[in-house]
Amino acid sequence: MKTRQYSEKEIERLQLQLRDSKVREARSTEINILVKERVKIKRQLELLAVLCIQRKKRELMKSKEREVQSTEMTNALVKEREEMKKELHEEKEKNVLELEKERKNLVKRKNQERLELEIRAIEEFLVEKIYEVRTFFFLMKGVLYIYIYIYIYIYIYIYIYIYIYIYITCDDNI
C-alpha cells in the first residue's frame, strides 16, 4: 500500500508537473506568439513610420517645388514688368524726341514762311522804290542823280541781305 500511495503521489506529482509544464509551455507558446505579434506590430509601425516619413518628404519636396516655381514665376513676372517699363520709357523718350523734332521743324517752317513773306514784301517795296527813284532820275537826267540812285540801290540791297542773314542765323538757334 505504501508503494501504491507513493506511486499515486508520484503520479499526482508528475501530473502536476506535466500540467505545470503544459501551462508553462502554453504560456511560453503564448508569449512566443505575443512576442511574434509584437515584433510583427513593431515592424508594421516601423514601415508605417518610414512610409509617413517618405510621404512627408514627398509633400515637403512638392511644397518646395511649388515654392520655387512660384518664386521663379514671380521673378519672371517682375523681370517682364521691368522690361515692359524699360520699353515704355524708351518709347516715351522716342516719342518726346520725335515731338520735339516735329515742333522744331514746324517752328522752322513757320519762320521760313514768315521770312519768305517778309522777303517778298521787302522786294516788292524795293522794286516799287527803285521804280520811283528811276523815274525820278530819268526825269532829272543828271549824272549826280544816277550816282545817288546806284548808292541807294546798293544800300538797300546790303540792308536786305544783312536782314536776311540775321534772320536766318536767329532761326537756326531756335
BAKEDO-279283 format. One record per residue: x, y, z of N, C-alpha, C, O in turn. Coordinates in pm, whole numbers, padded with zeros to 5 digits, always signed. Example, Ala and Ser with C-alpha at 12.3 -4.5 7.8 and 13.67 -1.06 7.14 Angstrom:
// residues 2
+01319-00569+00780+01230-00450+00780+01320-00330+00780+01424-00332+00846/+01285-00225+00708+01367-00106+00714+01290+00003+00787+01341+00114+00804/
***
This chain:
// residues 174
+00077-00115+00000+00000+00000+00000+00084+00126+00000+00052+00225-00065/+00187+00120+00070+00276+00233+00071+00330+00258-00066+00340+00374-00106/+00362+00163-00134+00410+00183-00269+00299+00238-00358+00317+00322-00446/+00187+00184-00328+00078+00233-00409+00052+00378-00379+00035+00459-00470/+00049+00412-00253+00029+00551-00216+00143+00636-00270+00123+00747-00321/+00257+00583-00258+00372+00656-00308+00359+00672-00458+00389+00779-00512/+00317+00569-00524+00301+00574-00669+00194+00674-00706+00210+00750-00802/+00085+00674-00632-00022+00768-00663+00026+00912-00644-00004+01000-00724/+00099+00933-00538+00152+01066-00512+00250+01104-00620+00255+01218-00667/+00325+01006-00656+00423+01032-00762+00351+01063-00891+00391+01152-00965/+00245+00988-00918+00166+01012-01039+00105+01152-01031+00106+01227-01129/+00051+01185-00914-00008+01318-00898+00097+01426-00918+00075+01527-00984/+00210+01400-00856+00318+01497-00869+00360+01509-01013+00381+01620-01062/+00371+01399-01082+00410+01401-01223+00300+01467-01307+00328+01541-01402/+00174+01437-01270+00066+01501-01342+00069+01653-01321+00050+01730-01414/+00094+01693-01197+00107+01837-01167+00223+01897-01245+00213+02006-01301/+00332+01825-01245+00448+01874-01320+00415+01884-01468+00451+01979-01537/+00343+01779-01516+00304+01779-01656+00210+01896-01685+00223+01967-01784/+00113+01912-01592+00020+02022-01611+00094+02155-01604+00070+02244-01686/+00183+02168-01505+00263+02291-01494+00349+02309-01618+00365+02419-01671/+00403+02198-01662+00486+02203-01782+00402+02245-01902+00444+02328-01983/+00280+02187-01912+00192+02225-02022+00151+02371-02011+00148+02444-02111/+00121+02415-01888+00085+02556-01866+00202+02644-01903+00185+02745-01971/+00323+02605-01858+00442+02682-01893+00463+02683-02043+00496+02785-02103/+00442+02564-02102+00459+02555-02247+00354+02641-02318+00383+02712-02414/+00231+02633-02265+00124+02715-02324+00157+02863-02306+00141+02943-02398/+00204+02897-02187+00245+03037-02163+00360+03074-02253+00363+03182-02312/+00454+02984-02262+00570+03008-02347+00525+03026-02490+00569+03117-02560/+00435+02937-02536+00383+02949-02672+00307+03080-02686+00322+03152-02785/+00225+03111-02585+00150+03236-02588+00244+03355-02589+00224+03451-02663/+00347+03348-02506+00447+03456-02501+00518+03466-02634+00539+03576-02687/+00555+03348-02690+00620+03349-02822+00529+03412-02928+00572+03491-03011/+00400+03373-02921+00304+03430-03016+00294+03581-02995+00296+03659-03090/+00283+03620-02867+00275+03764-02836+00402+03837-02880+00395+03948-02933/+00517+03773-02857+00644+03834-02900+00646+03847-03051+00686+03950-03106/+00602+03738-03118+00600+03742-03264+00504+03853-03312+00536+03929-03403/+00385+03859-03247+00290+03964-03284+00349+04102-03255+00333+04197-03333/+00416+04110-03140+00478+04237-03103+00583+04276-03206+00590+04391-03249/+00666+04178-03246+00769+04203-03347+00702+04243-03478+00746+04335-03547/+00593+04170-03511+00520+04199-03634+00462+04341-03629+00475+04418-03724/+00400+04375-03517+00342+04508-03500+00452+04614-03503+00436+04721-03562/+00564+04582-03437+00677+04675-03437+00726+04700-03579+00754+04814-03617/+00737+04592-03659+00780+04606-03800+00679+04691-03878+00715+04779-03956/+00549+04660-03852+00446+04738-03922+00454+04886-03884+00440+04974-03968/+00476+04911-03754+00490+05050-03709+00612+05117-03773+00606+05232-03815/+00722+05042-03780+00842+05096-03844+00815+05126-03991+00855+05231-04043/+00747+05030-04059+00712+05052-04200+00621+05173-04215+00639+05256-04305/+00521+05182-04125+00432+05298-04130+00509+05428-04105+00485+05529-04170/+00601+05421-04009+00682+05540-03981+00765+05578-04103+00774+05696-04139/+00825+05477-04167+00905+05503-04288+00816+05560-04397+00853+05657-04464/+00697+05498-04415+00604+05547-04518+00559+05691-04488+00552+05775-04578/+00530+05717-04360+00489+05853-04322+00602+05953-04348+00580+06062-04401/+00722+05912-04310+00838+05999-04333+00858+06024-04482+00882+06137-04525/+00847+05916-04561+00862+05932-04706+00752+06023-04763+00779+06110-04846/+00628+06001-04717+00517+06085-04763+00540+06233-04725+00519+06323-04805/+00584+06253-04602+00613+06390-04557+00725+06452-04640+00718+06569-04678/+00829+06370-04670+00939+06419-04753+00888+06457-04892+00924+06561-04946/+00803+06369-04949+00747+06398-05082+00664+06527-05078+00676+06613-05165/+00580+06538-04975+00498+06659-04962+00587+06783-04946+00560+06888-05004/+00692+06767-04866+00785+06879-04846+00855+06915-04977+00869+07033-05009/+00898+06813-05051+00963+06838-05181+00867+06905-05278+00903+07000-05347/+00742+06855-05282+00642+06917-05369+00617+07062-05328+00605+07152-05411/+00609+07082-05197+00588+07217-05146+00705+07308-05186+00685+07422-05227/+00827+07254-05171+00945+07332-05210+00945+07360-05360+00977+07471-05403/+00908+07259-05440+00900+07277-05585+00798+07385-05620+00825+07472-05703/+00680+07378-05555+00579+07481-05580+00629+07619-05540+00606+07718-05608/+00698+07622-05425+00753+07750-05379+00857+07802-05477+00859+07921-05510/+00945+07712-05523+01047+07752-05621+00981+07798-05750+01018+07900-05806/+00881+07721-05796+00811+07760-05919+00740+07894-05899+00741+07979-05988/+00679+07910-05783+00611+08036-05754+00711+08151-05751+00685+08259-05804/+00827+08127-05688+00931+08229-05683+00983+08259-05822+01001+08375-05859/+01007+08152-05901+01055+08172-06038+00952+08248-06120+00986+08337-06198/+00825+08211-06101+00719+08279-06176+00712+08426-06135+00697+08515-06219/+00722+08450-06004+00720+08588-05956+00839+08665-06011+00824+08778-06056/+00956+08603-06007+01076+08669-06062+01060+08696-06210+01098+08802-06259/+01004+08599-06282+00983+08618-06426+00885+08732-06452+00906+08814-06541/+00779+08736-06371+00682+08845-06387+00743+08980-06354+00719+09079-06423/+00823+08983-06247+00891+09109-06211+00986+09151-06321+00992+09268-06359/+01062+09054-06373+01156+09084-06482+01082+09134-06605+01123+09231-06669/+00972+09067-06638+00892+09109-06754+00835+09249-06733+00832+09330-06825/+00791+09276-06610+00738+09409-06578+00846+09515-06593+00821+09623-06646/+00967+09484-06544+01078+09578-06557+01113+09603-06703+01139+09716-06744/+01113+09494-06783+01141+09509-06926+01034+09594-06993+01064+09678-07078/+00908+09571-06955+00799+09650-07013+00812+09796-06973+00788+09886-07054/+00850+09821-06847+00873+09959-06802+00983+10024-06884+00971+10138-06927/+01091+09948-06904+01205+10000-06979+01163+10031-07123+01195+10138-07175/+01091+09936-07186+01045+09958-07323+00952+10079-07331+00961+10160-07423/+00862+10090-07233+00769+10202-07229+00844+10333-07214+00812+10432-07279/+00945+10333-07126+01025+10453-07104+01100+10491-07232+01105+10608-07270/+01158+10390-07298+01231+10416-07424+01135+10469-07530+01168+10563-07603/+01017+10409-07538+00919+10454-07637+00874+10596-07605+00855+10679-07694/+00857+10624-07476+00817+10758-07435+00924+10860-07472+00894+10966-07527/+01050+10826-07444+01160+10916-07481+01165+10935-07632+01187+11046-07680/+01146+10827-07705+01147+10834-07852+01035+10927-07900+01056+11011-07987/+00915+10910-07843+00803+10995-07881+00828+11141-07846+00795+11231-07923/+00887+11164-07729+00919+11301-07688+01018+11362-07786+01002+11477-07827/+01121+11285-07823+01220+11335-07919+01156+11363-08055+01185+11464-08118/+01068+11272-08098+01000+11293-08226+00912+11417-08221+00910+11497-08315/+00838+11433-08110+00754+11552-08096+00836+11679-08093+00799+11780-08153/+00948+11675-08021+01037+11792-08015+01091+11824-08154+01096+11941-08194/+01132+11721-08225+01185+11741-08361+01077+11798-08452+01101+11890-08529/+00956+11741-08441+00844+11789-08523+00812+11935-08488+00784+12015-08577/+00815+11968-08359+00788+12106-08317+00893+12200-08375+00860+12307-08425/+01020+12159-08366+01127+12242-08422+01109+12260-08572+01124+12370-08625/+01075+12150-08641+01053+12159-08786+00935+12252-08817+00940+12330-08911/+00829+12240-08736+00713+12327-08756+00749+12473-08736+00713+12559-08817/+00822+12501-08628+00865+12639-08600+00955+12688-08711+00944+12802-08756/+01045+12600-08755+01137+12638-08862+01059+12668-08990+01085+12768-09057/+00963+12580-09025+00882+12604-09145+00802+12733-09132+00792+12812-09227/+00746+12755-09015+00667+12876-08992+00756+12999-09007+00719+13097-09072/+00874+12993-08944+00967+13106-08955+01015+13124-09098+01031+13237-09145/+01036+13013-09168+01081+13022-09307+00971+13083-09393+00999+13167-09479/+00846+13042-09371+00736+13101-09446+00724+13250-09416+00704+13331-09506/+00736+13285-09287+00730+13426-09249+00844+13504-09313+00826+13615-09361/+00965+13442-09312+01081+13507-09374+01058+13527-09523+01087+13634-09578/+01005+13423-09589+00979+13435-09732+00878+13545-09760+00893+13622-09855/+00773+13553-09677+00673+13659-09695+00736+13797-09673+00709+13891-09749/+00819+13809-09569+00885+13937-09543+00981+13973-09656+00988+14089-09696/+01055+13873-09707+01148+13899-09817+01070+13945-09940+01111+14040-10007/+00958+13878-09970+00876+13919-10085+00824+14061-10066+00824+14142-10159/+00779+14089-09942+00727+14224-09915+00837+14327-09932+00816+14433-09991/+00958+14295-09880+01070+14389-09893+01109+14405-10040+01136+14516-10086/+01112+14292-10114+01147+14300-10256+01046+14386-10332+01082+14469-10415/+00917+14363-10301+00814+14444-10367+00831+14592-10332+00820+14680-10417/+00857+14615-10203+00879+14754-10160+00999+14814-10231+00993+14928-10277/+01110+14739-10239+01231+14789-10304+01209+14812-10453+01252+14913-10509/+01140+14717-10515+01113+14734-10658+01030+14860-10680+01054+14937-10773/+00933+14879-10594+00850+14999-10605+00933+15125-10585+00919+15221-10661/+01020+15124-10483+01104+15241-10455+01205+15263-10568+01233+15376-10608/+01260+15151-10619+01357+15164-10728+01290+15225-10851+01348+15311-10918/+01167+15182-10879+01096+15241-10993+01069+15389-10968+01077+15471-11060/+01037+15421-10843+01015+15563-10812+01143+15642-10830+01142+15750-10890/+01254+15587-10777+01382+15657-10788+01425+15664-10935+01474+15767-10980/+01406+15557-11009+01445+15556-11150+01364+15660-11230+01417+15738-11310/+01237+15658-11205+01156+15758-11277+01197+15899-11237+01200+15990-11320/+01229+15914-11108+01274+16046-11063+01405+16085-11132+01420+16198-11178/+01501+15989-11140+01630+16019-11203+01616+16039-11353+01685+16123-11413/+01527+15961-11413+01509+15982-11557+01449+16120-11584+01476+16184-11686/+01370+16160-11491+01315+16295-11508+01423+16399-11488+01425+16500-11558/+01510+16377-11396+01614+16473-11367+01729+16463-11466+01793+16564-11496/+01755+16349-11515+01860+16321-11612+01994+16380-11573+02062+16442-11655/+02028+16362-11456+02158+16413-11415+02249+16300-11372+02203+16197-11323/+02380+16320-11392+02479+16219-11357+02486+16203-11206+02497+16092-11154/+02478+16313-11139+02484+16308-10993+02369+16224-10939+02385+16147-10845/+02258+16240-10999+02142+16165-10953+02157+16015-10981+02107+15931-10906/+02224+15984-11088+02247+15843-11120+02337+15779-11013+02313+15666-10971/+02441+15853-10970+02527+15801-10863+02449+15783-10733+02466+15684-10661/+02366+15879-10705+02284+15868-10584+02191+15747-10597+02173+15672-10501/+02133+15728-10714+02045+15616-10741+02118+15485-10718+02065+15395-10653/+02239+15472-10770+02319+15350-10754+02353+15330-10607+02345+15218-10555/+02391+15438-10539+02425+15431-10397+02305+15382-10317+02319+15292-10233/+02189+15438-10340+02068+15397-10267+02034+15252-10299+02000+15174-10210/+02044+15216-10425+02015+15081-10470+02106+14980-10398+02059+14878-10348/+02237+15009-10394+02334+14922-10326+02306+14917-10176+02310+14811-10115/+02277+15032-10117+02249+15041-09975+02127+14955-09940+02130+14883-09840/+02023+14962-10019+01901+14886-09992+01928+14736-10001+01884+14660-09915/+02000+14693-10104+02031+14550-10117+02120+14501-10004+02101+14389-09955/+02217+14582-09962+02301+14544-09848+02215+14529-09723+02230+14434-09647/+02125+14624-09704+02035+14619-09589+01951+14490-09593+01935+14423-09490/+01898+14456-09708+01816+14335-09722+01897+14210-09690+01852+14124-09614/+02016+14200-09745+02097+14081-09721+02142+14070-09576+02150+13960-09521/+02172+14183-09513+02207+14180-09369+02086+14132-09288+02098+14048-09199/+01969+14187-09321+01847+14149-09251+01820+13999-09268+01789+13930-09172/+01832+13950-09390+01810+13807-09417+01912+13721-09343+01877+13619-09285/+02039+13762-09345+02144+13686-09276+02115+13679-09126+02126+13572-09066/+02080+13791-09066+02050+13794-08922+01928+13707-08892+01927+13631-08795/+01827+13718-08976+01705+13641-08954+01731+13491-08966+01679+13413-08886/+01809+13451-09063+01840+13308-09082+01925+13255-08966+01899+13146-08917/+02024+13330-08923+02107+13284-08811+02028+13278-08682+02052+13191-08599/+01933+13369-08663+01848+13364-08544+01756+13242-08549+01730+13181-08446/+01706+13206-08667+01619+13089-08680+01693+12961-08651+01634+12867-08598/+01820+12954-08684+01898+12833-08659+01915+12809-08510+01930+12694-08468/+01913+12913-08429+01932+12898-08284+01804+12854-08215+01809+12810-08100/+01693+12863-08280+01565+12826-08217+01556+12677-08204+01457+12625-08154/
***
